[in-house]
Amino acid sequence: MTVKSLLLAGGAFLGGTSGALASGFQVYLPSQQSIGMGGVGVGLSMEQAAQFMNPGAMAMLRQNGVQVGASATFARSAFRSANGGEQRELQNTVVTPFNVYASFGPKEGKWRAGVSVYTPYGSQLKYADGWEGRFSLTEITLQSVYVQPTFSYAITDKLSIGAGLMILAYGSVNLQRDIALPSPYPEGHITLDGTTETAFGVNAGIFFKPSDKLSVGVSYRSKIDAKAKGGDVTVTGLPDPNTTITGALLAPRFVGNKFDATLPLPASVNIGLGIMPNDKLTIGLDVNWTQWSEYRALRFDFTKDGAPASVGDLTRTFSESKRNYEDALTFRLGGQYKVTDKLALRLGGAYDMTPVKDGYVTPETPDNDRIIGTAGIGYDITENLGVDASFMFQAILKRTQTEAQLLDNGTTDRVAGTYRTNISIPGIGVRYNF
């Protein structure tokens, strides 16, 4: 009866679950305009969300402005055990990632300063009661908020650079699983609940527009280590140690009441190309390379009153779960067509490669390669005020994990079976230029 199976859920620590919107536990919803175009924008200078996609492009914006958007994620996930039995449906929940961008500077000047607030990690998932992997994970709730002050400078009328300070301002995680107990006792329950420390990273980029019909961008977002210290460990449903032999035997295994953990939020390199054949049509192509190979394992250290203490395993005061992720690529293609001066239509798609190798799939991230389709519309109500709507559909390809793979990799702290997930994401945004 080790806590190993609980800690596989740590792979979602400040990350996405089946409601996540990019491979691994990364969320990629820059703005409603970008979503409608398949998520492109690194090689374009169209909106305030350049602060996120490529800070170097912000100096090329011709207007100051504020932009606010939100999305709602509806995930439909199911699991069927490798041992057969009924298909288990998740108890689906709705999550609403948001973004806020604002920038200002002299309209004919060379610089722009801005600030953005966005939610790159966050989700909520609850498996159906009695599912086969309940001793690994039953429920997870995640929240995170980033703040990014940004500065961009146009070296020439064709070349600009920019950088922003990424601040993990707030993050929280709540992971739960059941504990198997000997007959006749019902199952117990364990919960990890914690918040992260403030952490910092850098988002920098270069933007080059050699002509009115072509632009190129490169950006880099650095790794951030998300650290939770002094999180709460709560165990319920164990037999009374004062009145039962089973309870007395179990009590020494569940002593720790606090945990510390660190999760690397990986760096990414992003390259984008913008093509503008005429005044009405804009096409973008992006490639994102995320350095998931930094994520080798997740370790939880347990304490009580500041001293190391066991949680589930008498022989250890920590638990470590293998990840061994691989670097992964995402390819994005999208476009916008201006039907009139006020109305713009958008369409796009993406292919998102998973960093999770066979035998390393966990219930909180039943990940696989993703096929993504998007659409959007923008309308300028006035010269300064506009609204944008977007829709994204993600099909995560069916992922089957076998008992043999788990044994070969030494990852028997997770469950064998087949996962299926589809995600629908409508969104709405408002922008005001001045």
N, C-alpha and C positions, 0 to 999 in steps of 0.2 A: 504494500500500500504506500507507494511513493507519491510525491507531489509532481513528479515528472510530467504526468499527463496534464496537469493544470498549466504548466509552464509553456506548453506548446502554444497556448493562447497568447503568450507574450510576443509572438510574432506580430500581433496586431497592436502592440503597445504604441499608442498614438498613431496607429495606422488604420487602413481601411479594412473592411471585411467583405462579405459578398456584395455589399453596397458600395465598395470602393470603385473609383472611376478611372483608374489606370492600373497597370500591372503592379504586382506586389501589393504594398499598402500605400501607394501614392495616389493622390487625387489631382486631376488636371482639368479644372474648370475655370480658365482665365477670365472670361467675360461672355456675355450673351452673343456679342458680335463674333468673337473667336470661336465659340462653340458651334455656332451655325455654319462656320466655315471649316469644320473638322478639327478645330483646335489650333489652326495655323496662326502665325503672327510674329515669329522671330525675325523674319525678313521683311516685315511690313511696318509702316508707321501710320496707323489709322486711328488710334484711340488711346485713352489714358491707360489702358491695361498693358501698354508697352512697358510700364514699370515692372510688371511681372515677367513678361515674355522676353523682352530685350530692353533693358534700361538705356542702352545706347541710342535707341530709336526715339526716345521721348523728346530730345531736343529738336527733332524735325517736325513735331506737331506745330501747326500754325495757330492754334488757339489754346487758351487756358480752359480748364474744364473740370467738372466733377462727374463721376460715373458710379452708379450703384447697381448691383445685380444680385439675384438669388436664384438657386435651382432647387428642385425637389426630386430626390432620388427614390424610385420605386423598384425594388429588386425582388425578383421571383427566383427562389433557389430551392433545390431539392437534392436529396441524398438517398442512394440505395446501397446498402451494405454489400460487401463482397460475399457474405454468407447467405445472401438472399433476403427474403422478407419484403415487407411493404416499403414503398417509397416514402421518405420523410420530407414533409414540406416545412420550410422555415416559417415562423410567425413574422411576417414582413412588417417592417416599420418604415416611416418616412423620415429622411434626413434632409436638411436644408443648408447646404454650403452657401456662403455669401462672399461678395467682394465689394470693396469700396476703393476708388482711385481718385486722386485729385492732384492737379499740377498747375503751376503758375510760373510766369516769367515774362519778360518783355516780348511782345508779339513779333517784333522784327529783330529781336536780340538773338544771341548765340546760346543761351542757356535756359534750362527749365529745372525747377525744383518741384518735388512732389512727395506725397505720402500715400501709402496703400495699406489696407487691412484685408486679409483674406484667410480662408480656412482650408489649407492644403491637406489636412488629415482629419478624418472624423467620420464616424459611422455608428450604426446601431444594428445589432443582430440578436435574434433569439431563436434557438432551435426548438422544435416541438418536444413536448414532454415525452420522456422515455426513449429518445432516439439513441442509436447504438453508440454514438460518441459522447454521451453525456458525462462520462468520467474524464473526458478531455476538455469539453466546453459545453456550456448550456446557454450562456448569454454574455454579450460584450457591449459596452457603451464607451464611445471615444469622442473627445472634443479637443480641438486645438485652434488657436488664433495666432496668426502672424501679423506683425506690424513692420512696414518697410519704408523708412525715409530714403528718398532717391534724388540724385543729382545727375543731370545730363548736359553735355556741352558739345556744340557743333564746331569742330575744328575748321571745317570749310563748309560751303553750301552743299557738299556732297558726302561728307564724312563726319560722323558724330560718335561720341563715346558716352558711357554712363555707368553708374554703379549705385547700388543700394545696400543698406545694412539690413539684413534679414534678422528679425527678432522673434524668437519663439516666446511670445508674451504670456500665453496661457495654454496649458495642456492638462488633460485629465484622462484617466482610464479606469474602467471597472470591468473586471473579468470574473466569471463565475463558472463553477463546475460542480458535479455531484461526486460524492465519495462512496465507493462500494463498501458495505459493511457485511459481516457474517450474519447468516440467518439466526434469529428471526427479526433482526433489526432492520428498519427501513434505511434508505440511503441518507447519508449526511450531505453537507453542502459547504463549499469553501469559496470565499470572495477575496479578491485583491482589489483594493481601491486606493488610488493615489493621484497626486498632481506632480507636474514636472517643474524643475527649476527653469528660470529664464536662461535662454541660450542664444548664441549669435552666429551668423554666417554672412556671406557676401553673395550678392547677385550682380553680375557685371556683364556688359555687352558692348559690341561695336556694330555700327550700322553704316552701310555704304550704298549710296544711290547714284550710280554713274550716269543715269539718264532718267527721263520721265517714265520710261517703260520697263525699267529694271531696278531692283534693289536686292541687297544681300545683307544678312545679319548673322552674327554669332554671339551666343550668350553662355554664361557659366554660372550655375548655382552651386555653392559649396556645400559640403557635408555639414550637418549639425548633429551633435550628440544630444539626444533627449534623455535627461536624467531624472528619475523619480527617486527621491530619498525620503525615508520614513513613511512609506505608504502603509495602509492598514491591512492586516491579514485577519479575517474573521471566519471562524469555523463553527458551524451549527449542526445540530442533529446527531451528535455523537452520544453513545450511551453514557450515563452518569458514572464517572470513575469512582464515586463513593459508595455505589450500591451494586455495581456489576463488575464481574471479572473482565469482560470485554472492554468496558470503559476504562478500567484501570490499566489494561495493557495498551490501549490506544493513546491515552493521555500524554505519555512521554514523547510520542511522535509528533504531537501538535502543540509545541511550546511557543514558537515564535509568533509575535503579533505585529511585526513590522517588516518591511522589505525595501531593498534598494535595487534598482535595475537601470541599465543604460541601453538605449536602442540607437544605432546609427541611422540617421535620415540621410540617404545617399546623395552625393554630388551628381550633377548632370551637365552634359555639354549639349548645346542645342544649335542647330544650323538651319537657317531659313532662306528661302528665295521668294521674291515677289516679282510678278510679271503683270504689267498693266498695258495690254494691247491697245486700249483706247480709254477714253474718259469714263466709260460706263462699266467696264469689266476689270476686276482685280482677281488675280489667281495667286495662291500661296502654296508653297511646298516646304514642309518642315521635317527634320529628322532629329529625334531626341535620343541621346545615349545616356542611360542612367547606370551609375556605377554601383550596382547592387552587390558586386562581389565583396564589398566591405562588410556585408552582413553574413558573418560566418556562424555565429551562435548567439543565443540570448541567455544571460545568466541572471538569476535572482539570488540575492544574499539576504538571509533571514536573521532577525535579531529580536531580543526581548530585553528591555531596560538597557539597551546599548551593547549587549553581549551577544555573540553568535548563538543561534538557537535553531533547533530542528523544526521543520514543518513537513510531516509526512514520511520522513526517512530518518531513523535514529542514527545512521552512520554519517550524515552530512548536514551542514547548516546552509547549504546552497543547492540550487538546482540549475542545470544547464541543458538547453535544448538545441540540437543542431539545426542550422538553416542552410549554410553553404549555397547561398544564392549566386546566380551568374549575372554578369552585366547584360543589359537588354536594350533593344532598339524599339523605337516607335516611329512609324512613317505616317505622315499626315498630308492630306491634299484637300484643298477647298477653294471656293471662289465666291465672289459677290458680284451681282449685276444690278446696276442702277436702272430700274425701269423708268423712273421719272426723277426729277430733282429731289423729291421727297421720299420715294419708296425704293428700298433695296431688298433684293432676294438673295438668300445665301444657301449654299449646299456644300457638303464635304463628307469625308470619310477618313478612316485611319485603320492601321493594322498595328496592334500593340502586342509585343512579344513578352511572354512571361519570364521572370527570372527564377521561378521555382522549378527545380529539377524533379524528375520522377522519384518518388519515394520520400519527398520532403513536403508534400502538400499537407496543410493543416486546416482544421475545420473553420478557423476564423478567416483564412485566406485560401479558399478552394479555387486557386487561380489557374489560368491557362491562357494561351494566346486569345486575343480578343479581336473581333471584327466590329467596327464602329461605323455607324451612319448618322449624319446630322443634317439638320435643316434649320433655317432661321429667316427672320424678316425684320427689317428696320424701317421706321417711319419718322420723319422729321415733322413734328407738330408745328413748330415755329422755326425761325432761323436759328435759334439757340437751343431749343428743347427737342429731344427725340426719345423714342422708346424702341426697345429691341426685344424680340421674343426668340427663343431657341428651343430645339428639341434634339436630344441625343438618344440613340438606341445602341446598346452594347450586347453582343452575343458572346459570352465566354464559352469557348469550345468545350465540349464534354471532356471531363478529366477523370480517368480511372486510375486508381492506385491499388496495387496488389499487396497481399501479405508478403510475397517473396521480395518485393522491392523494399518493404519496411525492414525485413530481416537483413537483407544485403547491406543496407545503409545504417543499420543500428538506430532506426527511427521508429521503434515500436511504441513510442509515446503518442502516436496518432493512429487514426483508423483507416482501414482499407475499404474501398468502395468507389462509387461513381458520383460525381458532383455535376449538377447542371445549374447555370445561372443566366438569366436575362435581366437587363437593367434598362428602365425607361427614365429619362431625365428631362422634364420640361423646365424652362426657366424664363425669367422676365427681368428686364433691366431698364433703367432710366439714365439719360445723360444730359448734361447742361453745359454748354460752352459759352465762354464770355471773353 
